[in-house]
Amino acid sequence: MNDAPCGVPPQTHKEPLPSSAARDQVSARRDGGVTPERAPRTLFEMAADNAFEGCVREAYGALEADPEVRRAFQTIAREEAQHALLSFEMDAWARTRLSGREGRALSELRSEGALRLGAELHAERGRDVRVLAGLPSATRANDLLALIA
């Protein structure tokens, strides 16, 4: 799989991103230091997760960050953008290797992911919460979602 996005399959990156390391530490503490063994996933399973989470939520997270909050959390914002770009690269790469039926299933998963995220965004957050968290209004959030849906 040397022709995967960026030349390296996503599961074999040698340098985990800082947020990955933090997530792994939290998981290890929560699970008593035991990481369960996972069976290798098929290309379609990886591509399905990527279509639903990466191409929708990662991309939206990269777009959503308020410039002021983005400055405060530059590392996180940069990683979100990198994750989103890698997700779209992986999606394009995987589709060249999957069947037409599987490609259509990925498109449906992306649409479902966008619909679910849209439903979450539809509820207007209070102004205080939005300002504190640097989140856009529901109208702006829907505009951002339209860019990736």
C-alpha positions as CSV (number, residue, x, y, z in Angstrom):
1,M,0.0,0.0,0.0
2,N,2.9,2.4,-0.7
3,D,0.6,4.5,-2.9
4,A,-1.7,5.5,-0.1
5,P,-2.2,9.2,0.6
6,C,1.1,10.8,1.6
7,G,2.8,7.6,0.6
8,V,2.0,5.9,3.9
9,P,-1.1,4.1,5.0
10,P,-2.8,6.0,7.8
11,Q,-2.4,3.3,10.3
12,T,1.4,3.1,9.9
13,H,2.4,6.8,10.5
14,K,5.6,6.6,12.6
15,E,5.2,9.9,14.4
16,P,1.8,10.1,16.1
17,L,0.3,13.6,16.3
18,P,0.4,15.2,19.8
19,S,-3.4,14.9,20.1
20,S,-3.1,11.1,19.4
21,A,-0.5,10.6,22.1
22,A,-2.7,12.5,24.6
23,R,-5.8,10.5,23.6
24,D,-3.8,7.3,24.1
25,Q,-2.6,8.3,27.5
26,V,-6.2,9.2,28.6
27,S,-7.4,5.8,27.2
28,A,-4.7,3.9,29.0
29,R,-5.5,5.6,32.3
30,R,-9.2,5.0,31.9
31,D,-8.7,1.3,30.9
32,G,-6.2,0.5,33.6
33,G,-3.3,0.7,31.2
34,V,-4.7,-2.2,29.0
35,T,-5.1,-1.5,25.3
36,P,-7.4,-4.2,23.8
37,E,-6.2,-6.0,20.7
38,R,-8.0,-5.0,17.5
39,A,-8.4,-7.1,14.5
40,P,-7.0,-5.6,11.3
41,R,-9.7,-3.6,9.5
42,T,-10.5,-4.0,5.8
43,L,-10.0,-1.1,3.4
44,F,-13.7,-0.5,3.2
45,E,-14.0,-0.4,7.0
46,M,-11.3,2.2,7.2
47,A,-12.7,4.1,4.3
48,A,-16.2,4.1,5.8
49,D,-14.9,5.5,9.1
50,N,-12.9,8.1,7.2
51,A,-15.9,9.1,5.0
52,F,-18.2,9.6,8.1
53,E,-15.8,11.1,10.6
54,G,-12.8,12.5,8.6
55,C,-14.5,14.0,5.5
56,V,-17.3,15.5,7.5
57,R,-16.4,16.1,11.2
58,E,-12.6,16.7,10.7
59,A,-13.3,19.1,7.8
60,Y,-16.0,20.9,9.7
61,G,-13.8,21.2,12.8
62,A,-11.1,22.8,10.7
63,L,-13.6,25.3,9.2
64,E,-15.5,26.0,12.4
65,A,-12.6,27.2,14.6
66,D,-13.0,30.9,15.3
67,P,-9.8,32.8,14.3
68,E,-9.2,34.0,17.9
69,V,-9.7,30.5,19.3
70,R,-7.6,29.1,16.5
71,R,-4.7,31.3,17.6
72,A,-5.1,30.1,21.1
73,F,-5.2,26.5,20.0
74,Q,-2.9,26.7,17.0
75,T,-1.6,23.1,17.3
76,I,-5.1,21.7,17.6
77,A,-6.5,23.8,14.7
78,R,-3.5,22.8,12.5
79,E,-4.0,19.1,13.3
80,E,-7.7,19.4,12.5
81,A,-6.9,20.8,9.1
82,Q,-4.2,18.1,8.5
83,H,-6.7,15.4,9.5
84,A,-9.3,16.8,7.2
85,L,-6.9,17.0,4.2
86,L,-5.7,13.5,4.9
87,S,-9.3,12.3,5.1
88,F,-10.2,13.6,1.7
89,E,-6.9,12.2,0.2
90,M,-7.7,8.8,1.8
91,D,-11.3,8.9,0.5
92,A,-10.1,9.6,-3.1
93,W,-7.4,6.9,-2.8
94,A,-9.7,4.2,-1.3
95,R,-12.4,4.8,-4.0
96,T,-9.9,3.8,-6.7
97,R,-9.6,0.4,-5.0
98,L,-13.1,-0.3,-3.9
99,S,-16.0,-1.6,-5.9
100,G,-18.7,0.8,-7.3
101,R,-21.1,-0.5,-4.6
102,E,-18.6,0.3,-1.9
103,G,-17.9,3.7,-3.3
104,R,-21.6,4.5,-3.3
105,A,-21.8,3.3,0.3
106,L,-19.0,5.7,1.2
107,S,-20.9,8.6,-0.5
108,E,-24.0,7.6,1.5
109,L,-22.0,7.5,4.8
110,R,-20.6,11.0,4.1
111,S,-24.1,12.2,3.4
112,E,-25.4,10.6,6.6
113,G,-22.5,12.1,8.6
114,A,-23.3,15.6,7.2
115,L,-27.0,15.1,8.0
116,R,-26.3,14.1,11.6
117,L,-23.8,16.9,12.1
118,G,-26.3,19.3,10.5
119,A,-29.0,18.2,13.0
120,E,-26.5,18.8,15.9
121,L,-25.7,22.3,14.5
122,H,-29.4,23.2,14.0
123,A,-29.8,23.7,17.7
124,E,-28.7,27.3,18.4
125,R,-26.2,27.5,21.2
126,G,-26.5,30.3,23.7
127,R,-24.5,33.3,22.9
128,D,-22.4,33.0,26.0
129,V,-21.4,29.4,25.2
130,R,-20.6,30.3,21.6
131,V,-18.4,33.3,22.5
132,L,-16.6,31.3,25.3
133,A,-16.0,28.3,23.0
134,G,-15.4,30.4,19.9
135,L,-18.2,28.6,18.0
136,P,-20.2,30.0,15.1
137,S,-23.9,30.8,15.2
138,A,-26.3,28.1,13.9
139,T,-26.6,30.0,10.6
140,R,-22.8,30.3,10.1
141,A,-22.4,26.6,11.2
142,N,-24.8,25.5,8.5
143,D,-23.0,27.7,5.9
144,L,-19.7,26.0,6.9
145,L,-21.3,22.5,6.7
146,A,-22.6,23.3,3.2
147,L,-19.0,23.8,2.1
148,I,-18.1,20.1,2.8
149,A,-21.5,18.4,2.5
